[in-house]
Amino acid sequence: MRAEPGLTLTVHTAEPRSPSDEALGLLGSWAATGKAEERVRKTGAPAGPLGTD
């Protein structure tokens, strides 16, 4: 990446409606949940709907 020499961008895709697609969706939901929980710990604010954090 130009802005940050040495960084690499990796993209993972899966065939729609495949087991891999479902697994990537689950992994994404874990990441979103972790962000919401971190915000609650830092600010005391309630977590918003999935995808709003």
DSSP file (Angstrom, degrees, kcal/mol; ACC not computed):
  #  RESIDUE AA STRUCTURE BP1 BP2  ACC     N-H-->O    O-->H-N    N-H-->O    O-->H-N    TCO  KAPPA ALPHA  PHI   PSI    X-CA   Y-CA   Z-CA
    1    1 A M              0   0    0      0, 0.0     6,-0.3     0, 0.0     3,-0.3   0.000 360.0 360.0 360.0 137.0    0.0    0.0    0.0
    2    2 A R        +     0   0    0      1,-0.2     5,-0.0     3,-0.1     0, 0.0   0.903 360.0  53.3 -62.4 -44.0    1.4    3.4   -0.9
    3    3 A A  S    S+     0   0    0      1,-0.3    -1,-0.2     2,-0.0     0, 0.0   0.812 121.0  28.7 -65.9 -30.7    0.4    5.2    2.3
    4    4 A E  S >  S-     0   0    0     -3,-0.3     3,-2.1     3,-0.1    -1,-0.3  -0.785  81.9-146.0-134.4  89.3    2.1    2.6    4.6
    5    5 A P  T 3  S+     0   0    0      0, 0.0     3,-0.1     0, 0.0    -3,-0.1  -0.262  85.9  28.6 -54.8 138.3    5.1    0.8    3.1
    6    6 A G  T 3  S+     0   0    0      1,-0.4     2,-0.2    -5,-0.1    -4,-0.1   0.192  91.6 118.5  95.9 -16.5    5.3   -2.7    4.3
    7    7 A L    <   -     0   0    0     -3,-2.1     2,-0.4    -6,-0.3    -1,-0.4  -0.563  47.3-156.8 -83.4 150.0    1.6   -3.2    4.9
    8    8 A T        -     0   0    0     -2,-0.2     2,-0.6    -3,-0.1     0, 0.0  -0.978   7.5-146.7-126.9 139.3   -0.3   -5.8    3.0
    9    9 A L        -     0   0    0     -2,-0.4     2,-0.5     2,-0.0    -2,-0.0  -0.929  17.2-171.3-105.6 122.6   -4.0   -6.0    2.3
   10   10 A T        -     0   0    0     -2,-0.6     2,-0.4     2,-0.0    -2,-0.0  -0.955   2.4-165.8-116.6 131.7   -5.5   -9.5    2.2
   11   11 A V        -     0   0    0     -2,-0.5     2,-0.4     2,-0.0    -2,-0.0  -0.962   1.7-162.2-119.5 131.4   -9.1  -10.2    1.0
   12   12 A H        +     0   0    0     -2,-0.4     2,-0.3    12,-0.0    -2,-0.0  -0.938  12.6 175.8-112.4 133.3  -10.9  -13.4    1.5
   13   13 A T        -     0   0    0     -2,-0.4     2,-0.3     3,-0.0     8,-0.0  -0.886   8.7-162.6-128.9 163.7  -14.0  -14.4   -0.5
   14   14 A A        -     0   0    0     -2,-0.3     3,-0.1     7,-0.0    -2,-0.0  -0.979  35.5 -88.7-143.8 155.2  -16.2  -17.5   -0.6
   15   15 A E    >   -     0   0    0     -2,-0.3     3,-1.8     1,-0.1     6,-0.5  -0.449  61.3 -96.1 -60.6 130.8  -18.7  -19.0   -3.0
   16   16 A P  T 3  S+     0   0    0      0, 0.0    -1,-0.1     0, 0.0     4,-0.1  -0.206 105.0   7.1 -53.7 139.6  -22.1  -17.6   -2.0
   17   17 A R  T 3  S+     0   0    0      1,-0.2    -2,-0.1    -3,-0.1     0, 0.0   0.630  99.6 130.3  62.5  18.1  -24.2  -19.8    0.3
   18   18 A S  S <> S-     0   0    0     -3,-1.8     4,-2.2     1,-0.1    -1,-0.2  -0.515  76.4-105.4 -91.4 166.2  -21.2  -22.2    0.8
   19   19 A P  H  > S+     0   0    0      0, 0.0     4,-2.2     0, 0.0     5,-0.1   0.871 124.3  53.6 -57.1 -35.8  -20.0  -23.5    4.1
   20   20 A S  H  > S+     0   0    0      2,-0.2     4,-2.5     1,-0.2     5,-0.2   0.887 105.9  52.3 -66.8 -37.8  -17.0  -21.1    3.7
   21   21 A D  H  > S+     0   0    0     -6,-0.5     4,-2.1     2,-0.2    -1,-0.2   0.917 110.6  48.0 -62.3 -44.3  -19.4  -18.2    3.1
   22   22 A E  H  X S+     0   0    0     -4,-2.2     4,-2.2     1,-0.2    -2,-0.2   0.899 111.1  50.9 -63.2 -40.6  -21.2  -19.0    6.3
   23   23 A A  H  X S+     0   0    0     -4,-2.2     4,-2.4     2,-0.2    -2,-0.2   0.900 109.5  49.4 -65.7 -40.8  -18.0  -19.3    8.3
   24   24 A L  H  X S+     0   0    0     -4,-2.5     4,-2.4     2,-0.2    -1,-0.2   0.885 110.0  52.1 -65.9 -37.0  -16.8  -15.9    7.0
   25   25 A G  H  X S+     0   0    0     -4,-2.1     4,-2.0     2,-0.2    -2,-0.2   0.909 110.0  48.6 -62.8 -42.0  -20.1  -14.4    8.0
   26   26 A L  H  X S+     0   0    0     -4,-2.2     4,-1.9     2,-0.2    -2,-0.2   0.921 110.3  51.0 -63.8 -43.9  -19.7  -15.9   11.5
   27   27 A L  H  X S+     0   0    0     -4,-2.4     4,-1.9     1,-0.2    -2,-0.2   0.909 109.5  51.0 -60.0 -42.5  -16.2  -14.6   11.8
   28   28 A G  H  X S+     0   0    0     -4,-2.4     4,-2.2     1,-0.2    -1,-0.2   0.869 107.3  53.1 -62.8 -37.2  -17.4  -11.1   10.8
   29   29 A S  H  X S+     0   0    0     -4,-2.0     4,-2.4     1,-0.2    -1,-0.2   0.866 106.5  53.0 -68.2 -34.2  -20.1  -11.2   13.4
   30   30 A W  H  X S+     0   0    0     -4,-1.9     4,-2.3     2,-0.2    -1,-0.2   0.920 109.3  49.1 -64.0 -42.4  -17.5  -12.0   16.1
   31   31 A A  H  X S+     0   0    0     -4,-1.9     4,-1.9     1,-0.2    -2,-0.2   0.917 112.1  48.1 -63.3 -43.1  -15.5   -9.0   15.0
   32   32 A A  H  X S+     0   0    0     -4,-2.2     4,-2.0     1,-0.2    -1,-0.2   0.898 111.4  50.4 -64.9 -40.5  -18.5   -6.7   15.2
   33   33 A T  H  X S+     0   0    0     -4,-2.4     4,-2.5     1,-0.2    -1,-0.2   0.899 108.5  52.9 -63.6 -41.2  -19.5   -8.1   18.6
   34   34 A G  H  X S+     0   0    0     -4,-2.3     4,-2.1     1,-0.2    -1,-0.2   0.886 107.9  50.6 -62.1 -39.7  -16.0   -7.5   19.9
   35   35 A K  H  X S+     0   0    0     -4,-1.9     4,-2.0     2,-0.2    -1,-0.2   0.913 111.3  48.1 -65.0 -42.3  -16.1   -3.8   18.7
   36   36 A A  H  X S+     0   0    0     -4,-2.0     4,-2.1     1,-0.2    -2,-0.2   0.921 111.7  49.3 -64.6 -43.7  -19.4   -3.2   20.4
   37   37 A E  H  X S+     0   0    0     -4,-2.5     4,-2.2     1,-0.2    -1,-0.2   0.886 109.6  52.2 -63.9 -38.3  -18.2   -4.8   23.7
   38   38 A E  H  X S+     0   0    0     -4,-2.1     4,-2.3     1,-0.2    -1,-0.2   0.906 108.5  50.8 -63.8 -41.0  -15.1   -2.7   23.7
   39   39 A R  H  X>S+     0   0    0     -4,-2.0     4,-2.8     1,-0.2     5,-0.6   0.902 109.3  50.9 -64.0 -40.0  -17.1    0.5   23.2
   40   40 A V  H  X5S+     0   0    0     -4,-2.1     4,-2.1     1,-0.2    -1,-0.2   0.920 111.0  48.6 -62.6 -43.6  -19.3   -0.5   26.2
   41   41 A R  H  <5S+     0   0    0     -4,-2.2    -2,-0.2     1,-0.2    -1,-0.2   0.901 117.6  41.1 -62.6 -40.8  -16.2   -1.1   28.4
   42   42 A K  H  <5S+     0   0    0     -4,-2.3    -2,-0.2    -5,-0.2    -1,-0.2   0.881 133.5  16.2 -76.6 -38.5  -14.7    2.2   27.4
   43   43 A T  H  <5S-     0   0    0     -4,-2.8    -3,-0.2    -5,-0.2    -2,-0.2   0.644  86.9-127.3-113.3 -19.1  -17.7    4.5   27.4
   44   44 A G     << +     0   0    0     -4,-2.1    -4,-0.2    -5,-0.6    -3,-0.1   0.434  63.6 139.8  80.2  -1.7  -20.4    2.7   29.4
   45   45 A A        -     0   0    0     -6,-0.5    -1,-0.3     1,-0.1    -2,-0.2  -0.481  60.2-104.5 -74.1 144.8  -22.7    3.3   26.4
   46   46 A P        -     0   0    0      0, 0.0     2,-0.2     0, 0.0    -1,-0.1  -0.345  41.2 -99.1 -66.3 151.1  -25.0    0.5   25.4
   47   47 A A        -     0   0    0      1,-0.1     3,-0.1   -10,-0.0   -11,-0.0  -0.483  38.0-136.5 -70.6 138.7  -24.1   -1.5   22.3
   48   48 A G        -     0   0    0      1,-0.2     3,-0.1    -2,-0.2     5,-0.1  -0.242  40.4 -62.6 -84.1 178.9  -25.9   -0.5   19.1
   49   49 A P  S >  S-     0   0    0      0, 0.0     3,-2.1     0, 0.0     4,-0.3  -0.233  74.2 -75.8 -59.5 153.9  -27.4   -2.8   16.5
   50   50 A L  T 3  S+     0   0    0      1,-0.3   -21,-0.0     2,-0.1   -17,-0.0  -0.242 120.6  22.5 -53.2 131.9  -25.0   -5.1   14.7
   51   51 A G  T 3  S+     0   0    0     -3,-0.1    -1,-0.3   -22,-0.1   -18,-0.0   0.371  98.0  93.3  92.6  -4.3  -23.0   -3.2   12.1
   52   52 A T    <         0   0    0     -3,-2.1    -2,-0.1     1,-0.2   -20,-0.0   0.512 360.0 360.0 -98.5  -4.6  -23.5    0.3   13.6
   53   53 A D              0   0    0     -4,-0.3    -1,-0.2    -5,-0.1    -3,-0.1   0.435 360.0 360.0 -94.7 360.0  -20.2    0.3   15.6
